[in-house]
């Protein structure tokens, strides 16, 4: 299994598969086609259906222009394509296509060039974990008598802490920026930012439990509103689900006065769980619906919080299992293709749910019947059998009902 560095990427929102992935693909194509007279980029599947709302065309133009660039939102899906997020880049000289590249945006900002084997040296560098399931990892930890955070360090080397410190700094920046921003999010839905309002306005005689909900939610809103506004965030594991993990970690650090090292350890643990889902299932909404994005983020956060609270391996894996299990079947149906409704609120709800999963695991881990590995497999199977309209196409669920109610925005 690959390094947890593959899970956390600092980049611009609003979507890892629709903005970070295409941006990387366009840079790759541009590097080999500096002398092209014009470019065409054809977007297929989910990239075509929600690319406008997610800003895919904007990000492609930012990379490829000033060379004239045409973006084509294709409604067909050629049979040979195997991924719902596929792009075709073409470089032109006169009337002739001089270069062509098919690229899949496979989730979390990762890309796959169709027909190209990955560089073996890069694979070797990234494949740092011999274990590929939580059962195997737990066995290894028992053998070495180590925690999950120590297991990450053994496999990734000490430099992982510097990497995670950079990630944590970027996460905190997105919270600070989001809490200080006001106004309306772009895209035409007229959604007002709410993080600052939530943060600054306690209820009369507010009890501590409500304060916790208000602060955790405010932090999640802050990050997600930055994401929706094309700001810089960290994928955890994706842009759409970027608010869950930082919200809970920031709350824990701030209110419970935890030291930074403990937070970095919890990021390592969260990364491991995100990686297990990515390796054995998917973290892409276009492939497996929102359960793969928010469900995974909630699971990562439950594991991280459990580590922060000093829980053991069994409780950590049970918390992560609960968090993913109760997102099974969750569809991806962003209205108007924007990562705003239901996405932003969903991050806040998932953050609270991660804390609850952790509390439940603390009391009930002896009674666990479903393993984390099993729920990951179940999520994958559920996702691939989900109707395509519920997988980041904005053609089903809330997106469809909303558009029937309100024809255009
Ligand atoms: S509904 Fe979920 S998976 Fe879909 S764009 Fe929003 S956060 Fe991402």
Boltz pocket constraint, residues with backbone or C-beta under 6 A from the ligand:
constraints:
  - pocket:
      binder: B
      contacts: [[A, 240], [A, 241], [A, 285], [A, 289], [A, 290], [A, 291], [A, 293], [A, 294], [A, 331], [A, 332], [A, 333], [A, 334], [A, 338], [A, 339], [A, 340], [A, 342], [A, 343], [A, 346], [A, 392]]
      max_distance: 6.0
